[in-house]
């Protein structure tokens, strides 16, 4: 009786202590994210994307937003991203990432930087104002900015995305189709998007040197990229033999922990500190 009374007010679908605990943990994470975003407790972590045939340097970097809890620890994106992405908090996260990325580009004139965005942010006035202001303040930023849109997000409003892309590409901004292969892109619509960069989802890349299925799938996805004249990037490259295989396959660029984890202390900060101390 006591147990039934204790769990009587639990919402439908949460009929065990474990499922209730998981739900409570998720709600706590969402609440922490909302507070952190409200107080701008976020930063960018940077990960290098390297040319497959010259892996000792970065072709460009990806700026990944990190949201911190009150103690300064990063809240894992897996705990909130799916729920937050469709809310205004998700739009504000996009705004903060764009603000920080544009600031980095302004301060680092030799840097090319990719920033993630949701197609939903195209219609968000604050995000558009941040973008317009950033492009207007420094005429070199546009040609060094890459906006990454996931395959799933792009397919939500394809007509809006294509118009947005064409307008900004005229100004020099590049676009990357992120996580390609993870969603359900219509190849007919792919012809209309005109993405500059195609990033092959990591599920097709991990262990590719010894995985015949991934070898076939990655080759097919890379062939699509070449057909549409897009630079191909393999995500989640974690082993040297995978990097070697992908290079032989003709992939243009590689990204993953084999070349370095995302870091909040990118190399250009060290250069700035050295110049300051000098």
C-alpha positions as CSV (number, residue, x, y, z in Angstrom):
1,X,0.0,0.0,0.0
2,X,2.7,2.4,1.0
3,X,4.6,1.9,-2.2
4,X,1.5,2.4,-4.3
5,X,0.7,5.6,-2.5
6,X,4.3,6.9,-2.9
7,X,4.2,6.5,-6.7
8,X,0.6,7.4,-7.2
9,X,1.3,10.8,-8.6
10,X,3.9,9.7,-11.1
11,X,3.0,10.6,-14.7
12,X,2.0,7.9,-17.0
13,X,4.9,6.0,-18.5
14,X,7.1,6.5,-15.4
15,X,5.8,3.5,-13.5
16,X,9.0,2.5,-11.8
17,X,11.5,4.2,-9.4
18,X,14.2,3.9,-12.0
19,X,12.3,5.5,-14.8
20,X,11.1,8.2,-12.5
21,X,14.7,8.9,-11.3
22,X,15.9,9.1,-14.9
23,X,13.1,11.6,-15.8
24,X,13.9,13.7,-12.7
25,X,17.6,13.7,-13.6
26,X,16.7,14.9,-17.2
27,X,14.5,17.6,-15.8
28,X,17.3,18.8,-13.6
29,X,19.7,18.9,-16.5
30,X,17.2,20.9,-18.6
31,X,16.6,23.4,-15.8
32,X,20.4,23.8,-15.3
33,X,20.8,24.4,-19.0
34,X,18.1,27.1,-19.0
35,X,19.7,28.9,-16.1
36,X,23.2,28.6,-17.6
37,X,22.0,30.0,-21.0
38,X,20.1,32.8,-19.2
39,X,23.4,33.8,-17.5
40,X,25.5,33.1,-20.6
41,X,27.5,30.4,-18.9
42,X,28.7,29.0,-22.2
43,X,31.9,28.8,-24.1
44,X,33.2,27.3,-27.4
45,X,35.4,24.3,-27.6
46,X,37.4,24.1,-30.9
47,X,38.2,20.9,-32.9
48,X,40.5,20.8,-35.9
49,X,39.5,19.5,-39.3
50,X,42.7,18.5,-41.2
51,X,43.4,17.9,-44.9
52,X,43.6,14.2,-45.4
53,X,46.9,14.5,-47.3
54,X,48.5,17.0,-45.0
55,X,47.4,16.0,-41.5
56,X,49.9,18.2,-39.7
57,X,47.9,21.3,-40.0
58,X,44.2,22.4,-39.7
59,X,42.2,23.4,-42.7
60,X,39.6,24.9,-40.4
61,X,38.1,24.4,-37.0
62,X,34.7,23.6,-35.7
63,X,33.4,25.6,-32.7
64,X,31.3,23.5,-30.4
65,X,29.1,25.1,-27.8
66,X,29.6,24.0,-24.2
67,X,27.1,24.8,-21.5
68,X,28.4,24.8,-17.9
69,X,26.6,23.9,-14.6
70,X,27.0,26.2,-11.5
71,X,30.3,24.6,-10.6
72,X,31.8,25.3,-14.0
73,X,31.6,21.7,-15.3
74,X,30.3,21.0,-18.8
75,X,26.8,19.6,-18.9
76,X,26.9,16.7,-21.5
77,X,24.9,17.7,-24.6
78,X,23.3,14.2,-24.7
79,X,21.4,15.1,-21.5
80,X,19.6,18.1,-23.1
81,X,20.1,18.6,-26.8
82,X,17.1,16.7,-28.1
83,X,14.6,18.5,-25.9
84,X,16.3,22.0,-26.0
85,X,16.8,22.0,-29.7
86,X,13.1,22.6,-30.5
87,X,12.6,25.4,-27.8
88,X,13.6,29.1,-27.6
89,X,16.5,28.0,-25.3
90,X,17.9,26.2,-28.3
91,X,17.6,29.3,-30.4
92,X,19.4,31.3,-27.7
93,X,22.2,28.7,-27.6
94,X,22.6,29.2,-31.3
95,X,22.8,32.9,-30.8
96,X,25.5,32.6,-28.1
97,X,27.5,30.2,-30.2
98,X,27.3,32.6,-33.2
99,X,28.3,35.6,-31.1
100,X,31.3,33.8,-29.7
101,X,32.3,32.4,-33.0
102,X,32.1,35.7,-34.8
103,X,34.1,37.3,-32.0
104,X,36.8,34.7,-32.5
105,X,36.9,35.2,-36.3
106,X,37.2,39.0,-35.8
107,X,40.2,38.5,-33.4
108,X,41.9,35.8,-35.5
109,X,42.1,37.0,-39.1
110,X,43.8,33.8,-40.4
111,X,41.1,31.5,-39.0
112,X,38.3,29.6,-40.7
113,X,35.6,28.5,-38.3
114,X,32.5,26.3,-38.6
115,X,29.6,26.9,-36.3
116,X,26.6,24.7,-35.8
117,X,23.1,26.1,-36.2
118,X,19.5,24.8,-36.5
119,X,17.4,25.6,-39.5
120,X,14.9,26.9,-36.9
121,X,17.2,29.8,-36.1
122,X,16.8,31.2,-39.6
123,X,13.5,32.7,-38.6
124,X,14.7,33.8,-35.2
125,X,15.2,37.6,-35.3
126,X,17.9,37.8,-32.6
127,X,20.1,35.2,-34.4
128,X,19.7,37.0,-37.7
129,X,20.7,40.3,-36.0
130,X,23.8,38.7,-34.5
131,X,24.8,37.4,-37.9
132,X,24.1,40.6,-39.8
133,X,26.1,42.6,-37.2
134,X,29.0,40.2,-37.2
135,X,29.3,40.2,-41.0
136,X,29.0,44.0,-41.1
137,X,31.7,44.7,-38.6
138,X,34.4,42.8,-40.4
139,X,34.3,42.4,-44.2
140,X,36.7,39.3,-44.0
141,X,34.5,37.3,-41.6
142,X,32.0,36.1,-44.3
143,X,34.6,34.2,-46.4
144,X,36.0,32.6,-43.2
145,X,32.6,31.6,-41.7
146,X,31.1,28.1,-42.3
147,X,27.6,27.4,-41.0
148,X,26.9,23.7,-40.3
149,X,23.3,22.5,-40.6
150,X,22.4,18.9,-39.7
151,X,20.8,16.8,-42.4
152,X,17.7,16.4,-40.2
153,X,17.4,20.1,-39.5
154,X,17.8,21.1,-43.1
155,X,14.9,18.8,-44.1
156,X,12.5,20.5,-41.8
157,X,12.2,23.6,-44.0
158,X,14.1,22.9,-47.2
159,X,12.7,25.9,-49.1
160,X,13.7,28.3,-46.3
161,X,17.2,26.8,-46.0
162,X,17.9,27.0,-49.7
163,X,16.9,30.7,-49.9
164,X,18.9,31.5,-46.8
165,X,22.0,29.7,-48.2
166,X,21.9,31.3,-51.5
167,X,21.7,34.8,-50.0
168,X,24.7,34.2,-47.7
169,X,26.8,32.3,-50.2
170,X,26.7,35.5,-52.4
171,X,28.3,37.2,-49.4
172,X,31.0,34.6,-49.1
173,X,29.7,32.4,-46.3
174,X,30.1,28.6,-46.8
175,X,27.7,25.9,-45.6
176,X,28.3,22.4,-44.4
177,X,25.8,19.6,-44.3
178,X,26.5,17.9,-41.0
179,X,26.0,14.2,-40.1
180,X,25.3,13.2,-43.6
181,X,23.8,9.7,-43.8
182,X,22.2,9.9,-40.4
183,X,18.9,11.3,-41.7
184,X,16.6,10.9,-44.7
185,X,17.7,13.5,-47.2
186,X,15.9,13.4,-50.5
187,X,18.7,13.2,-53.1
188,X,16.4,15.3,-55.4
189,X,16.4,18.1,-52.8
190,X,20.2,17.7,-52.3
191,X,20.7,19.1,-55.8
192,X,18.9,22.3,-54.7
193,X,20.8,22.9,-51.4
194,X,24.3,23.6,-52.9
195,X,26.2,22.8,-49.7
196,X,29.9,23.5,-50.0
197,X,31.0,20.8,-47.5
198,X,29.6,17.4,-46.8
199,X,30.4,15.8,-43.4
200,X,29.9,12.1,-43.3
201,X,28.3,10.9,-40.1
202,X,30.7,9.1,-37.7
203,X,28.7,5.9,-37.6
204,X,30.0,5.2,-41.1
205,X,33.6,6.1,-40.2
206,X,34.5,4.4,-36.9
207,X,36.5,1.3,-37.6
208,X,36.2,1.7,-41.3
209,X,39.6,0.1,-42.0
210,X,38.3,-3.3,-40.9
211,X,34.5,-2.9,-41.5
212,X,33.4,-3.9,-45.0
213,X,29.9,-2.4,-44.5
214,X,31.2,1.0,-43.5
215,X,33.7,0.9,-46.4
216,X,30.9,0.5,-48.9
217,X,28.6,3.0,-47.3
218,X,31.3,5.7,-46.8
219,X,32.4,5.2,-50.4
220,X,28.9,5.8,-51.6
221,X,28.4,8.9,-49.5
222,X,31.8,10.3,-50.6
223,X,30.8,9.7,-54.2
224,X,27.6,11.7,-53.7
225,X,29.7,14.6,-52.3
226,X,32.1,14.5,-55.3
227,X,29.1,14.4,-57.7
228,X,27.8,17.6,-56.2
229,X,31.2,19.2,-56.0
230,X,31.3,19.3,-52.2
231,X,34.4,19.0,-50.0
232,X,34.0,15.8,-48.1
233,X,34.8,15.5,-44.3
234,X,34.9,12.3,-42.4
235,X,33.7,12.7,-38.8
236,X,34.8,10.6,-35.8
237,X,38.2,9.5,-37.0
238,X,39.7,7.9,-34.0
239,X,42.4,5.5,-35.3
240,X,45.5,5.9,-37.6
241,X,44.4,3.0,-39.8
242,X,41.0,4.6,-40.3
243,X,42.7,7.9,-41.3
244,X,44.9,6.0,-43.8
245,X,41.9,4.2,-45.3
246,X,39.9,7.4,-45.7
247,X,42.8,9.2,-47.3
248,X,43.1,6.4,-49.8
249,X,39.3,6.5,-50.4
250,X,39.7,10.1,-51.5
251,X,38.1,11.9,-48.6
252,X,39.2,15.5,-48.5
253,X,39.4,16.3,-44.8
254,X,39.3,14.4,-41.5
255,X,38.0,15.2,-38.1
256,X,38.1,13.3,-34.8
257,X,39.9,12.5,-31.6
258,X,42.8,11.0,-33.5
259,X,43.7,14.6,-34.4
260,X,42.7,16.1,-31.1
261,X,39.7,16.5,-28.8
262,X,37.7,19.7,-28.8
263,X,39.5,22.2,-26.6
264,X,38.7,25.5,-24.9
265,X,42.5,26.3,-25.3
266,X,43.0,26.4,-29.1
267,X,46.5,27.2,-30.5
268,X,45.7,30.8,-31.4
269,X,45.2,31.6,-27.7
270,X,48.7,30.5,-27.0
271,X,50.0,32.7,-29.8
272,X,48.1,35.7,-28.4
273,X,49.5,35.1,-24.9
274,X,53.0,34.8,-26.3
275,X,52.6,38.1,-28.1
276,X,51.2,39.8,-25.0
277,X,54.0,38.6,-22.8
278,X,56.6,39.7,-25.4
